[in-house]
Amino acid sequence: MTTDVRVLKRSEWDHWYGRLELAFGGVLETREERELFRELTEVDRSIGVWDGDECVGTAGAFSFRLSVPGGGFVPAAGVTMVSVAATHRRRGVLTSMMRRQLDDVREWGEPLAVLTASEPAIYGRFGYGVATHQLGLDIDSSRVRIAAPVGTDDIRLRFVPVADAAEVCERIYRLTIGSRPGMPARTPGWERLPLLDPPSEREGASPMQCVLAERDGEVVGFVRFHNKPEWSSSGPNGSITVRHLDALDPAAYAALWRFVFDIDLTSTVHSGNRPVDDPLLGLVSDIRRCGVRVRDSLHVRLVDVGAALATRTYQAPVDVVFEVADAFCPWNEGRWRLTGDAKGASCERTGEAPDLALSVRELGAAYLGGVSLSSLAGAGRVRELRDGALAAASLAFGSDPAPWLPHGF
């Protein structure tokens, strides 16, 4: 097969995006969704694979700054809109796009590439590791109660139209993004993403509603949600789906969760994306009735091992030599000495004897501190070559709190 892999032209966007929609089932997005992603697409960082006049593969890369352990932000390519036409599967189209894209990311000087995967088994062969996870919850709110901390009753709650509350909700997000690794700093335009509310994604529920939490007239939290009224022969059996909930302190956080648990005519609260160490788990009276499930979220790829490991900090002193395997990006292969602590780090090439052997995929998984090197060693994916090196490095790489990706891209 003869195909052409090249950078997208703005005039080709409609055809390119239409091929993406077709690859994901052919259900067209709303005009609002489509226009937003037209504006957010960085065409000079997007590529297509062309077979004659037909686009048979798509991939893009947003310009992100991602929060990392220590509270800093690292430039990262947010890999997105990846698709291969059903007529051209298993012909090397995806591999050709991943090759071009990672070469480009390296040339741009960005040490990380990150993505969320429609199918998590796909990207490991390109060096991506699952670095964050998310909780899904299906809570029996008729039986589960919130143990509210002191100050919860001082919080005032009020309904505000979603659009009217957008600016203050975005301010809350900006104040919280440094609190966890894995959160992207939103550039202009991205504040519109959480406001998208296509009817096709409501599953019969109401349009998105918003409630603000206030203390002394100052907004300290918010929740955006859908209400789905349902009735059975025994009475009301509605449900609440939480889209976004955040707050600046424990009392406001508890007040918002207590509110959604107590909405009249409902008995279930659904939430599809919460941190794995969400404080909600410490507020509920019965975790068994919360239907907790875990799935992969952000996949991380170290494009430049030395630069990536040097741009975060470490919660304990570390001095370790990695033997890194990276068949897809061979410039990363070899031995790297990482030294660092909570103040900073350096990572340089070395000829010293290695302490740990692993692939770049494991480094990506451990990078944000949510997956331990020890757990990866337990799965046979990291080998300890010097006694004690694994425990020390695993401790240093950790993060408290756990990393979290609050929204897709």
N, C-alpha and C positions, 0 to 999 in steps of 0.2 A: 504494500500500500504506500502510495506517495502522498504525503501530507505536508502542510506548511505550518510551522509553529511560529507565531509572530505576535507582537504587541498590538493590542486592540486600538482601533481608530474610533473616535467619538461617533462618527457617522455609521459605524457598524453595531452600535450598542443595542439597538432594538432587536436585530436579528440574533446577536450573541445572547442576549438575555432571554429571548424567546426559546432558544435551544436549551438554555438552562432550565426553564420552566417545563419544557417537554421531557427532559431527562428525569425530572422529579415528578412525573406523572401526567403532565399536561394540563393541570388545573391552573388557570390564569389567576394571577394576583389582582387585587383591587388597584384602581388607578392611583390611590394614595400610596400604597406600598411600592408600586412600580416607580412612581416619580421620586420617592425618597431614595430608593436604591440607585436610580439614575444619577441623582445628585451626589450620593456618597461614593459611587464607583470612581476609583482613581484609574482612569483609562491607561495612563502611562505605566501603571503597575499591574495591568490586567493583560492576559494573553488568551488567544484562541488557537485551536488547531483546525485547519481548513482543508477540506477535501474538495478541490475545485472552488465553487462558490458557496459551498455549504460549510457551516461551522459545526464540527463534530466533537469539539472539546472546549471547555471553558475553565478558567481559573483566574482569581484576582488576589490582591494582597493590599489590605488597608494599612495605612501608616498609624501604628499604635505606639503608645507609651504604656508599658505594663508594670504594675506595682510588683515589687520583689521583696523577699525577706530583708528587713532592715528599714523599710519604709521608702526606699528609693524607687525610681522609675527607669525602665530600660527600653530603648527602641526595639520594636518587634513588628514583624510582618504578620498581619492578621489574615491568614490564608482563608479564602472564602469563595463561594460561587463555583465550586469544583464540580464538573460534570463531564460525562462521556456519553455520546449518543448511543442508544441501544443497538444501532446498526454497526457500530465500530468498537464494540467491546472486545477485550482480549487481543488487541492488535498493537499494544504498546502506547496508546494515546495518553493514558494517565502518566505512565513513566516518563514520557517525553515532556509533559507539562511540569512534573515535579523536578525533573532535571533542569529545565530552563529556569523555573522559578527559584530554586535554591541557589543556582549560579547568580541570578539577579540579586537576590537578597544579600548574598555575600558581597557583591559589587556595590550595593547601596550602603554597606557598612553596618548593617543591622545584625546583632549577634544572635537573635532569636527569630524563629518562625513558630506561630501558634495557630491552632485550628480547633474547631469542634467537628466531629465526624458523624455523618449519617449512619455509617457502618464502622464501628471501632476497630475491626480487624484489618482495615485497609492500609493504614498509614505507618504501621510499625516497620514495614520493609523500607520505608524512606527515612527512618531514623526518628520518628515521633514517638514519644512516650506519654502515657496517660499521667498527667501531673496533678489534676484536681478531680474531685468527685462532687456530686450533688445529692442531696436528700430529696426524695419525694415523700409526701405525707398524705394520707387519707384518714382524717381524724374523726372519730365518733364524738362530735361536740355535744351530743346529748348526754354523754357519760363522762367526758374528760373535762376537768376544770383547770383554770389557771391559778397558780399560787402566786399572787401578785406581790411584789416587793413594796417596801415603804415608799410612799410618794405617788403610787399609781393613781390613787383617788384624787390627786391634785391636778391631774391631766385633763384638760378640756378637749373634747372631740367634736368636730363639726364637718358636715358634708360640704364639699366645694366642687364645682364643675371641674372635670379633669383638665381641660385646657387652661382654666383660670389658675389652677394650682401648679401648673407645669414648672414655672420658674422656681418656686420655693422648693418643690420636690427635687429639682436638679441641684439646688444649693445643698440639700441634705446629702445627695449622692457625692458631690464634690468634697464635702467634709468627711466622708467615710471611706473614700477610695484608698487612702493610705493605711487603713486599719488592717487590711488583709492583703497578702500577695495574690496575684492572679486577676486583679481588677484593672480594666483599661481606663485610662484618663480620657474622657469623652471630649473630642474636638467639636467645633461648631457643626451643627447638623445632626449629630448623634443624639442630642437630647430629644429629638422627635421619635427615635426608635421605640422607647417604651410607651409612647402614646398611641401607636398603631393599634387599631381595634377592629380588625375585619370580622364581619359576622360569621364567616366560615370557620373561625377558630373559637367561637363562643359555645358551640355545642348546645344551642338552645337557651343559653343564659342571657342575662341582661347586658346592655352596653356597659363598658367599664365605668365604675363609680370610684370616687376618691373621698377619703376622710383624712383630715389633718389632725395631728395631736399638738396641742399648744400648752405652754406653761407661761403664765404671766404675760400673755399676748404674743409670745415668741413661738414660732413653729419649731417643734423638736422631733417631728416624725410624721410619717404618712403611710397609708395603705391604699393601694389600688386593687379593685376586686370586681368579680362578677357574682351576681345572685341568680340562681336557677330555681325558680319555684316549682315544686312537684308535690303531688298529692297521692295518697293511697287510700284504701278503704278505712284505714285507721286514723287518717288525718294528714297534716302537713309533713312533708319529708324533703324539704328543699336543701340545697347545698350552696356553699360559698367557695369560689375558686380565687385564691390569693394570687395576684399577678406580681405585685411588688410590695414589699413592706420593709421599712427601715426606720431607725430612730437613733437619736444621739445619746440616749442614756437608758438604763434598765427600766425605769418606771414608765417612760413613754413606750418602750418596746412592749412591755407587758400590757399596758393599757390598750394598745392597738390589737394585740392578739386576743385579749379578753373581749374586745368589741366584736371581732369577727366570729368568735365562738358563741356569742350571745345574741346574734341577730335572730329576730323572730321568724318562726315558720321554717327554720332550717335545723338540720341534725348532723350535717357533715361539712367538714372544711377540707378542701384540697389545696395542696401547694406543691408545685412541681420542681422548684429549684431553691433549696436552702443549703447553707453551709453544713458540712458533716458534723461540726461542733456547734451548731446553732444553739444559742441560749434557750430557745423554745423547749429543747429537750429537758432542761432543768426546771421549766415552769409547769409542765403538764403533770396532772395527777396520776396518769396511767399510760405509760409508754406503749404498753401492749395494744392499746386501742388507737394507736396513731398510725398504723399501717406503714411503718418506716421501710423505705427501700433506697438502695444506693445504685447510682449509675455513673459512668465516666462523663467527664465534662471537658476540660481544656487539655488538649494534647500539645506538648512542647517539644520543639526540635532545636538543639543547639547548633546554629550555623557556624559560629566561631567559638570553639570550646574555651579557648583562653580568655577572650573578651567577655563571654557570658559568665563564666565562673568568677571573674574579677569584678563584675558590676553589681553583685549582691554582697551582703554581709552574712556572718555566721554566728549562731547563738552561743557557740563555744569555740575556743581556739582550735585551729585545724592546721596540720602540716602533713600532707599526704601526696603521694605520687600515684597518679592513675595511669594504667595502660589502657588506652582507648581504642576500640575498634569502630571503624566507620567506613564501610565499603561504598556507600553511596556518595559521601563527601570525603574523599580520602585525604584532603588537606587537614582534617582533624585527627587522623590516625597517629598513634605514637604515645609517648610519655609526657605527661603534664604534671608539674608540681604546683599544687595549690597551697598557699599559706594565707591565713586570714583569721579574723575574729569579728567582734561586734562593731569595730571601728572601720574595717575595710579589708581588702584582700588583693592578692596578686596571683596570677596563674601563668606560668611560663613553661616553655619547652625545657626538657631536662634529659640527661643521660643516666640519671640515678636509677637504682633498682626500684621496680614498681611495688607498691603496697596493696593496691586493689586493681583487679582487671574487670573491665565491663565494656559494654558498647555505648555509643552515644545515646541510644534509646533509653538506657537506664539513667544516664545523667539527666536527660530531659524529664523523665518521670520524677526524679528526686529534686529537681532544680528549685521548685517553689516551696519545698519543705513539707508537702502533704503526703508524700510516699517515702518511706524510710529506706535507706540503703540496706539496712538489716533485713527488712521484709523481702526486698529483691534478692538478697543473698539466700534467704530461706527458700526462694523459688528457683535457685540455681542460676540466677542471672547476674550475680556479682560474685567474684572469687576473691577471697582474702589471701594475700600472699605474704603478709607480715602480721604476726599475732598482735591483736589489739587495734589494728588499723581500722577495721570495720566499725567497731563500736564507737570509736572517737569520731570518725567521719560522719557516721549516721547521726550522732548527737548534734554535731555542728551544722549539718544541713537542715535540721528540723525547723519548724515554724510554729509559733503559738501567737495568734490563733491560726487555724488551718486556712490554707488558700481557698479561694472561691471565685468562680466566674459568675457574676450576677446576671448576665444576659448574653445571648448569642450574637453572632455577627455574620 
